[in-house]
Amino acid sequence: MSPFADRIVQLAYDPGIAPKSGGLPGLSVLKSVVASINLFCLIAVVGALAISLAVWAWGHHTGGHQAEATGKKGATVAAGAALGLGAANAIVTFFSALGSQVQ
């Protein structure tokens, strides 16, 4: 093989790229923006959960089975969204660490 082909084969196995903190300016601003978006979404989920629970209770007490089912569904989705938002850092960290083990 030629030296160029050897280099291509080596790059296919290990490009030598890894995440680096501080590589670009504005990283702290980006982290702050993402954290603010996460907080905004969590506040929205609290509101969605409160509304869903109110619809569920209203549907139950008035005999509106469709409203009750919709309230249950909304409460479940809001709880799942809260779980996902709260676990976002751990999920990304887990899969990033898992991905770095691939050889």
N, C-alpha and C positions, 0 to 999 in steps of 0.2 A: 504494500500500500504506500501511497505517497504521504508525505508529512501533512498535507492539507486534509486528506481523508482520515488520517489518524486523529487530527484535531477535531474533526466533525464527530467521529465516533466518541471521543472523550466528552465533547459537549453534550452528546445525547445522554450520557450517563450522569454527569455532574456539571451543571452550568456554573456553579460556584456563586449563586445568588442566594442571599438570606436577608430577612427583614432587618432593617437597621434603624434604630431610633435616632432622630436628629438629622436625618439625611436631607430633608427639605425644610425650608423655612415655613413657618405657619403651622407646624404640627400641633403645638399647644392650642392654637385657635381652632383647628379642626376637631381636636378632642373635646374642647369646650362646646362646640356646636353640636357634635353628636350626643354628648351628655345632655345638653339642653333639649334636643329632639326626643331623647329617651324619656326625660322627665315630662315633657309635654304629652307624649303618648301615654305615659302612665296616668297622668291626670285625666286624659280623655277616656281611658279605660275605666277609671273610677266612676266617671259620669255615666258611661255606657252601662256599667254594672248596676248602678243605682236605678237608672231608667228601666233596665230589663227586669230587675227585681220588683219594681213598682208595677210593671205590666203583668208580670207573673201573678202577683198578689191580686191585682184588679181582676184579671181573668178568672182566678180561682174563686173570688168572692162573688162575682157576677154570673158565674156559670159559663163564661166565654171560653170554651175549650181551645179555640184557635189562638186567642190572646194569651192564654196560659201556656200553650205550647211554644208560642213565639217568645214569651218572656223566659221560659226555661232555656230555649236555644240561645237567646241573647246572653243570658247569665253564663252559660257554658262557654260561649265564644269569648266573652270578656275575661273569664277566669283563665282560659287558655292563652289569651293575648297577654295578660299580666304575667303568667308563667314564662312565656317566651321573652318578654321584655326584661324581666328580672334575671333570667338565665342567659341573656344574650352574650355577655362577656365570657361566661363559663363554656357555653356551646362553641363559640369561635375559638377559644383557647384550646378546648379539647380536640376539635377537628384540625386545628393548626398543628398541634403537637402530634396528632395521629398522622397527618400528612407529611410531617418532617421525618417520620420513621420509614416512609416508603423508599425503597432502594431499587 
